Amino acid sequence: MEGLSKNNLRILLMDSNPVVNDFDIKDPSRDIEVAVRIETRWLGEDTGKTILLNLSDHILQLANQMTLKTRKLTDIERETLGQLVSNF
């Protein structure tokens, strides 16, 4: 997967405020692209310490599992999906 395999997705939690990250994951070999939004927040007692989350491996594993269960869209399916998405 482009991006995640080359770069680590790291999130710093410095306090109990939520941190939102938006990014795209592209896999040219499977001709797919997914828009991802991750919202993280610190739950529990605030110790005053910063927490570093490295989520790249988790997201790569999730994306790989999703693609193992899917097939490539036909041209008609891709066109229909494109029309549905453009209506939003």
N, C-alpha and C positions, 0 to 999 in steps of 0.2 A: 504494500500500500504506500503510495507516494506520500511524502510528508512525515508520516509516523515512523516509517522505517529509517528515515534519514535524520529525524529530529526527535528528541524526547519531548513529550508533553508533560511539563512540570507545572504544578500549581502551588503557590505559597498561600497558606492560611495564616494570617497574622493576628486575626481576632475573630469574633463570632459573626462578623458581617459576611453575607454570601459573596462568592466570587463566581462570575459567569464568564465562560469561554465559548466562543463560536468559531467553528472552523469547518473546512470541507475535507473529506477523505476521498481520494481518487484512486481507482485501480484500473489503469489502462488495459491491462491484460484481460480483464473481465468486462471492460466497457461500462463501469459503474462509477457513480459519484454520490456521496451521501453527505448531507449537511448535518453537522453534529452540534448540539448545545449541551454543555456540561455545567451544571450549577453545583458548586460545593459549598459547604459551610461546616464550621466547627460545632459539633454537638457536645454537650457536657460542660463541665467546669472549665473556665478559661484559666489556664496555668500561666499565661503571659509568654509562653514559648511559641515560636513560629513552627508550623508544620509544613514539610515539603512532601507533596504527593507526586509520584511519578506514575502516570496513568497510561503511558504508551503501550506497554505490553498487554495490559488488560483490554484496551480498545482494539489492538491488533487481533487478539484472540477472539474477541466478540465478533469483529468484522469477518474474520476467517470462518467462524462457525456459521454466520449468516449466509455467506456466499456458498458454503458447502451444501446448503439446503435449498438453493435457488438455481434456476436455469437462466440462460440468456433470453431476453425478450425478443419476440418476433418483431418484424418491422411494423405490423399492424398494432401489436400491443404497445410498442414504443410510441407510435403516433397517438393512440388513444390515451395513453398515460400523459403525454405532453399536452393534449387538449384539456384533460381534467385538471392538471396542475395550473395551466394558464387561466383557468376560470377562477382561481383563488386570488 
